[in-house]
Amino acid sequence: MKKLPFVMLSLAALAFVGCNSSGGGDDTQSTSTNTTLSVEDSSNTTLEDTTIKDTVEDTVENTIENETTEDIEDAQLKAYKAATDRYNTMSPYEVTSLDVVEYANDFVVDGDYIYIVAAQNGLQVVKIEDNDTLSPISSLETNDAKDIAISNTYAYIADGDEGLKIIDISDPFSPKLVGNVDTDESAFSVLVDGDYAYLSADGLNVIDISDKTNPTIVGYNESDTNTLLKKDNYIYSNGKSFDVSDPKNPTLVDSISDNQFKTIVRDHIITTTSTIDITDPTNMQKDNSFTNLPLIYTRDPYNGNIFPANQVEDIKVVDNIGYVTKDLRGLLLLDMNDLSNITNKATLQYDLNSWVTKVEISDGFAYLLITKGFIFDSARTISKVNIDSKTSPIVPQMTELIHGDKLVDGEYLYNVSVSDDNLTISSIADKTNITLLSSLMLNEPLVDSLIAKAGNTLFYIYRNDTSYGIASVDVSESDNPKNIATLDINGELRDIKIVGNYAYIAALDEGLKIVDISDAQNMKLIGSLDEDLNYARKIDIKDNYLFAANDKGGTTGIAVVDISDVANPIFIKRFTTSMVRNIKIDGNYLYASVYDGGLGDSVRIYDITKPTEPIKTTKVDPSLTYADGYGSMEVVGNYLIVPEREDFVVIDVTSKEFPKQVDHYNISVGVQQVSGDYLFTGMYMFDISGLKEK
């Protein structure tokens, strides 16, 4: 199996000799949850399924939808099978999911069954069907089920104020209570080993369960406990180690300040933020931290702020691979062969409204417990994720290079620095030895990412004290660029596309501007359209039609404009009512990045074989933190690259009805351009030859 595609090269490390510039430069979902799953290697990747329900909802929401419900259903089912077959050999992806009982807070997978405990809603049993569906089959009332452990044909439940419950699950379709023992305090966590159950109920309770119908407390230690772990003759909990070699006399032998114990890997405990050496259980030593783990982004449920997650929420380790839920928002796959150098193998990032609280691993699958919305909400979902394919792209350490907005043409890299209004031209004939050729102070102040080239002339959008405009630079001599001319234009200019002798410019409130650039020394504004094209942010062109992304006021959506007569552009129609921030046309398809208030921002795909009759094929919700329209959407083979100001995602669009996110890269300046085998961003260069090979 080939590895996923990106290799990043540092331009700074590739000899930018003599360069001193330092400028800166918007419904597909899985079976029952809006999960966004991503595979990453310090980046992230997302895989996401489609439901008919959301597709039909989207049909009502948007202004142009030509498919019937039956057509959509048929297409989605076909696409699901094709996509599942494809991704079985590619990367972790969600197979199915199931909404489960309210307040579910823990679960265990045992063979073909999932046992879920849900506070006052008790025990729910779910069957993992051969067709990868999840089917609830039985339930049992309890008092306040907090935790569950399985041993042989019995389930042991920490049941709050009613202590320990023992359930016969030899017939999962008909679980039966066979024994219980009360505790003085509320039971929180349970661990079973042989003939003993260890129960956290304020202190540590040791319970003889050799007779399942008559469990008996035989030992107790009053020291506070929480989640329980066991290795050899020692129980570890709440920063403490207990010697339980004599079950009737559990003895506290050591304590440590880090008290959020999660799991044991060989001679180490993994906590929320560190590893603890327990080679000597009587002298535990904190010896490492998780500060080097890749970022997963999360949203504060109270103020809505987005920030990188830092703490481990849950972890399971199988064959030295750690499966970690990190600050509730996603799943990391970690190589834990060397605990002094834990490295990331992949990341499954859920959308910012999903809280991943528990993980279990069974038979090549990860099972995740997810809350949608706020963590205290009652609705819960179990998600089944294929993790057989643990290899993801290798992402080198990011090394900062010269900042700026970039344009690549052949062997030359043009970099404009917004901070000092400077143009540099470099040779990239040898990607391992990029050479600075020249620099030029531009006549006018730059606007981010707005550069284009026609023949030997570079054009850029500027903003001075009184106006926006377009300027031209002669780059016929790469070692001696020259400023040529400027042309002031009304409006806040936000995008530029050049076709033939004309520059098409998105001008927000002023709509569309068309400039004749056949004579770079005497550029002329020859056409405009503003009344029907208010707040044009991004544009792209197919044949004689221009598509404009609009994201404000009463003109949100995508406008279609006939530009066959450049002096008299004609508004044709507008489709979708969403706030569209970015668009990209590739062949007969238009890709739109849609801003949904920062929650569930999406990418929509439209068939524009007939430009005046666009047909939406689907919607996918990748792990976009904020679809702000910064940078350029790019298509590489069957992959769509969608930028944000802080990162970008990669979506497999082989199936237009069933696109899948496959990577998420956290970078600090947006995507600029794809040229040959390389993707250029404001700070880095990525080798994307792997994408083209897939």
ChimeraX attribute file (.defattr): number of C-alpha atoms within 10 A of each C-alpha:
attribute: neighborCount
match mode: 1-to-1
recipient: residues
	/A:1	7
	/A:2	12
	/A:3	15
	/A:4	22
	/A:5	21
	/A:6	24
	/A:7	17
	/A:8	20
	/A:9	23
	/A:10	20
	/A:11	21
	/A:12	18
	/A:13	13
	/A:14	16
	/A:15	16
	/A:16	18
	/A:17	13
	/A:18	10
	/A:19	16
	/A:20	8
	/A:21	21
	/A:22	15
	/A:23	18
	/A:24	18
	/A:25	22
	/A:26	27
	/A:27	25
	/A:28	29
	/A:29	22
	/A:30	21
	/A:31	21
	/A:32	17
	/A:33	23
	/A:34	24
	/A:35	31
	/A:36	30
	/A:37	31
	/A:38	34
	/A:39	33
	/A:40	31
	/A:41	27
	/A:42	26
	/A:43	30
	/A:44	31
	/A:45	31
	/A:46	33
	/A:47	33
	/A:48	27
	/A:49	29
	/A:50	26
	/A:51	20
	/A:52	20
	/A:53	16
	/A:54	16
	/A:55	21
	/A:56	17
	/A:57	11
	/A:58	18
	/A:59	21
	/A:60	11
	/A:61	13
	/A:62	14
	/A:63	14
	/A:64	16
	/A:65	19
	/A:66	14
	/A:67	15
	/A:68	10
	/A:69	14
	/A:70	10
	/A:71	10
	/A:72	20
	/A:73	18
	/A:74	12
	/A:75	16
	/A:76	22
	/A:77	16
	/A:78	13
	/A:79	19
	/A:80	19
	/A:81	12
	/A:82	14
	/A:83	20
	/A:84	16
	/A:85	11
	/A:86	12
	/A:87	18
	/A:88	15
	/A:89	12
	/A:90	21
	/A:91	26
	/A:92	29
	/A:93	30
	/A:94	27
	/A:95	20
	/A:96	20
	/A:97	24
	/A:98	20
	/A:99	18
	/A:100	20
	/A:101	21
	/A:102	18
	/A:103	20
	/A:104	27
	/A:105	21
	/A:106	21
	/A:107	26
	/A:108	22
	/A:109	22
	/A:110	19
	/A:111	10
	/A:112	14
	/A:113	18
	/A:114	22
	/A:115	23
	/A:116	27
	/A:117	31
	/A:118	26
	/A:119	23
	/A:120	17
	/A:121	19
	/A:122	22
	/A:123	26
	/A:124	22
	/A:125	25
	/A:126	23
	/A:127	21
	/A:128	18
	/A:129	11
	/A:130	8
	/A:131	8
	/A:132	12
	/A:133	15
	/A:134	21
	/A:135	16
	/A:136	18
	/A:137	13
	/A:138	16
	/A:139	21
	/A:140	15
	/A:141	15
	/A:142	20
	/A:143	18
	/A:144	23
	/A:145	31
	/A:146	25
	/A:147	27
	/A:148	26
	/A:149	22
	/A:150	20
	/A:151	13
	/A:152	9
	/A:153	12
	/A:154	18
	/A:155	22
	/A:156	24
	/A:157	30
	/A:158	30
	/A:159	31
	/A:160	24
	/A:161	17
	/A:162	20
	/A:163	24
	/A:164	31
	/A:165	24
	/A:166	24
	/A:167	22
	/A:168	18
	/A:169	19
	/A:170	13
	/A:171	10
	/A:172	20
	/A:173	14
	/A:174	13
	/A:175	19
	/A:176	17
	/A:177	18
	/A:178	14
	/A:179	17
	/A:180	21
	/A:181	16
	/A:182	17
	/A:183	19
	/A:184	11
	/A:185	14
	/A:186	21
	/A:187	28
	/A:188	25
	/A:189	26
	/A:190	27
	/A:191	23
	/A:192	21
	/A:193	11
	/A:194	9
	/A:195	12
	/A:196	19
	/A:197	23
	/A:198	27
	/A:199	31
	/A:200	27
	/A:201	26
	/A:202	19
	/A:203	18
	/A:204	27
	/A:205	25
	/A:206	24
	/A:207	22
	/A:208	20
	/A:209	22
	/A:210	13
	/A:211	10
	/A:212	18
	/A:213	15
	/A:214	13
	/A:215	22
	/A:216	18
	/A:217	19
	/A:218	14
	/A:219	18
	/A:220	19
	/A:221	17
	/A:222	13
	/A:223	15
	/A:224	14
	/A:225	22
	/A:226	22
	/A:227	19
	/A:228	21
	/A:229	21
	/A:230	18
	/A:231	14
	/A:232	8
	/A:233	13
	/A:234	20
	/A:235	22
	/A:236	27
	/A:237	23
	/A:238	20
	/A:239	19
	/A:240	23
	/A:241	24
	/A:242	23
	/A:243	19
	/A:244	19
	/A:245	13
	/A:246	10
	/A:247	20
	/A:248	16
	/A:249	15
	/A:250	23
	/A:251	21
	/A:252	19
	/A:253	14
	/A:254	16
	/A:255	19
	/A:256	14
	/A:257	9
	/A:258	16
	/A:259	17
	/A:260	19
	/A:261	25
	/A:262	22
	/A:263	22
	/A:264	21
	/A:265	20
	/A:266	13
	/A:267	14
	/A:268	19
	/A:269	22
	/A:270	24
	/A:271	24
	/A:272	22
	/A:273	17
	/A:274	19
	/A:275	25
	/A:276	22
	/A:277	19
	/A:278	20
	/A:279	12
	/A:280	10
	/A:281	21
	/A:282	16
	/A:283	13
	/A:284	20
	/A:285	17
	/A:286	17
	/A:287	12
	/A:288	16
	/A:289	18
	/A:290	20
	/A:291	11
	/A:292	11
	/A:293	17
	/A:294	24
	/A:295	21
	/A:296	27
	/A:297	23
	/A:298	26
	/A:299	22
	/A:300	12
	/A:301	14
	/A:302	7
	/A:303	7
	/A:304	12
	/A:305	9
	/A:306	15
	/A:307	13
	/A:308	14
	/A:309	18
	/A:310	20
	/A:311	18
	/A:312	23
	/A:313	22
	/A:314	23
	/A:315	24
	/A:316	21
	/A:317	18
	/A:318	12
	/A:319	8
	/A:320	15
	/A:321	19
	/A:322	24
	/A:323	24
	/A:324	28
	/A:325	27
	/A:326	29
	/A:327	21
	/A:328	29
	/A:329	25
	/A:330	30
	/A:331	31
	/A:332	29
	/A:333	25
	/A:334	22
	/A:335	20
	/A:336	20
	/A:337	15
	/A:338	9
	/A:339	19
	/A:340	12
	/A:341	13
	/A:342	18
	/A:343	21
	/A:344	23
	/A:345	23
	/A:346	31
	/A:347	32
	/A:348	32
	/A:349	34
	/A:350	30
	/A:351	27
	/A:352	28
	/A:353	21
	/A:354	26
	/A:355	27
	/A:356	28
	/A:357	24
	/A:358	22
	/A:359	24
	/A:360	22
	/A:361	21
	/A:362	15
	/A:363	12
	/A:364	12
	/A:365	18
	/A:366	22
	/A:367	24
	/A:368	24
	/A:369	26
	/A:370	30
	/A:371	27
	/A:372	20
	/A:373	15
	/A:374	15
	/A:375	17
	/A:376	11
	/A:377	11
	/A:378	15
	/A:379	17
	/A:380	25
	/A:381	22
	/A:382	26
	/A:383	25
	/A:384	24
	/A:385	20
	/A:386	19
	/A:387	24
	/A:388	16
	/A:389	17
	/A:390	19
	/A:391	20
	/A:392	27
	/A:393	21
	/A:394	19
	/A:395	18
	/A:396	13
	/A:397	10
	/A:398	13
	/A:399	13
	/A:400	14
	/A:401	20
	/A:402	22
	/A:403	23
	/A:404	29
	/A:405	30
	/A:406	25
	/A:407	23
	/A:408	23
	/A:409	13
	/A:410	10
	/A:411	12
	/A:412	18
	/A:413	22
	/A:414	23
	/A:415	25
	/A:416	34
	/A:417	27
	/A:418	22
	/A:419	17
	/A:420	17
	/A:421	19
	/A:422	21
	/A:423	22
	/A:424	22
	/A:425	24
	/A:426	22
	/A:427	20
	/A:428	18
	/A:429	13
	/A:430	10
	/A:431	17
	/A:432	13
	/A:433	15
	/A:434	20
	/A:435	21
	/A:436	20
	/A:437	19
	/A:438	18
	/A:439	21
	/A:440	17
	/A:441	16
	/A:442	22
	/A:443	18
	/A:444	20
	/A:445	20
	/A:446	28
	/A:447	25
	/A:448	20
	/A:449	27
	/A:450	23
	/A:451	26
	/A:452	20
	/A:453	20
	/A:454	17
	/A:455	10
	/A:456	13
	/A:457	19
	/A:458	22
	/A:459	23
	/A:460	24
	/A:461	28
	/A:462	27
	/A:463	17
	/A:464	13
	/A:465	7
	/A:466	8
	/A:467	14
	/A:468	23
	/A:469	23
	/A:470	25
	/A:471	25
	/A:472	27
	/A:473	23
	/A:474	19
	/A:475	18
	/A:476	13
	/A:477	11
	/A:478	20
	/A:479	15
	/A:480	13
	/A:481	22
	/A:482	20
	/A:483	18
	/A:484	17
	/A:485	17
	/A:486	21
	/A:487	18
	/A:488	17
	/A:489	21
	/A:490	14
	/A:491	20
	/A:492	23
	/A:493	28
	/A:494	22
	/A:495	27
	/A:496	25
	/A:497	18
	/A:498	20
	/A:499	12
	/A:500	10
	/A:501	12
	/A:502	19
	/A:503	22
	/A:504	23
	/A:505	31
	/A:506	28
	/A:507	27
	/A:508	23
	/A:509	19
	/A:510	21
	/A:511	24
	/A:512	30
	/A:513	24
	/A:514	24
	/A:515	22
	/A:516	20
	/A:517	22
	/A:518	14
	/A:519	11
	/A:520	21
	/A:521	16
	/A:522	13
	/A:523	19
	/A:524	17
	/A:525	16
	/A:526	13
	/A:527	17
	/A:528	21
	/A:529	19
	/A:530	17
	/A:531	12
	/A:532	18
	/A:533	28
	/A:534	24
	/A:535	27
	/A:536	33
	/A:537	28
	/A:538	29
	/A:539	26
	/A:540	22
	/A:541	21
	/A:542	17
	/A:543	10
	/A:544	13
	/A:545	20
	/A:546	23
	/A:547	23
	/A:548	30
	/A:549	32
	/A:550	31
	/A:551	26
	/A:552	18
	/A:553	9
	/A:554	10
	/A:555	21
	/A:556	22
	/A:557	23
	/A:558	28
	/A:559	24
	/A:560	23
	/A:561	24
	/A:562	20
	/A:563	20
	/A:564	13
	/A:565	10
	/A:566	18
	/A:567	16
	/A:568	14
	/A:569	20
	/A:570	18
	/A:571	18
	/A:572	14
	/A:573	15
	/A:574	23
	/A:575	20
	/A:576	19
	/A:577	17
	/A:578	22
	/A:579	24
	/A:580	30
	/A:581	26
	/A:582	31
	/A:583	27
	/A:584	24
	/A:585	21
	/A:586	16
	/A:587	10
	/A:588	13
	/A:589	20
	/A:590	23
	/A:591	24
	/A:592	27
	/A:593	30
	/A:594	30
	/A:595	24
	/A:596	15
	/A:597	11
	/A:598	17
	/A:599	18
	/A:600	24
	/A:601	23
	/A:602	23
	/A:603	27
	/A:604	22
	/A:605	24
	/A:606	22
	/A:607	19
	/A:608	18
	/A:609	14
	/A:610	9
	/A:611	22
	/A:612	16
	/A:613	16
	/A:614	21
	/A:615	20
	/A:616	25
	/A:617	23
	/A:618	24
	/A:619	26
	/A:620	28
	/A:621	30
	/A:622	34
	/A:623	33
	/A:624	29
	/A:625	23
	/A:626	23
	/A:627	28
	/A:628	20
	/A:629	26
	/A:630	22
	/A:631	24
	/A:632	22
	/A:633	25
	/A:634	22
	/A:635	20
	/A:636	20
	/A:637	14
	/A:638	15
	/A:639	20
	/A:640	23
	/A:641	22
	/A:642	31
	/A:643	30
	/A:644	25
	/A:645	19
	/A:646	17
	/A:647	22
	/A:648	28
	/A:649	24
	/A:650	26
	/A:651	23
	/A:652	23
	/A:653	18
	/A:654	16
	/A:655	15
	/A:656	19
	/A:657	24
	/A:658	29
	/A:659	32
	/A:660	30
	/A:661	27
	/A:662	30
	/A:663	34
	/A:664	29
	/A:665	20
	/A:666	20
	/A:667	19
	/A:668	18
	/A:669	23
	/A:670	27
	/A:671	30
	/A:672	26
	/A:673	22
	/A:674	22
	/A:675	15
	/A:676	14
	/A:677	13
	/A:678	20
	/A:679	24
	/A:680	23
	/A:681	26
	/A:682	28
	/A:683	25
	/A:684	24
	/A:685	22
	/A:686	19
	/A:687	18
	/A:688	20
	/A:689	16
	/A:690	15
	/A:691	18
	/A:692	13
	/A:693	10
	/A:694	12
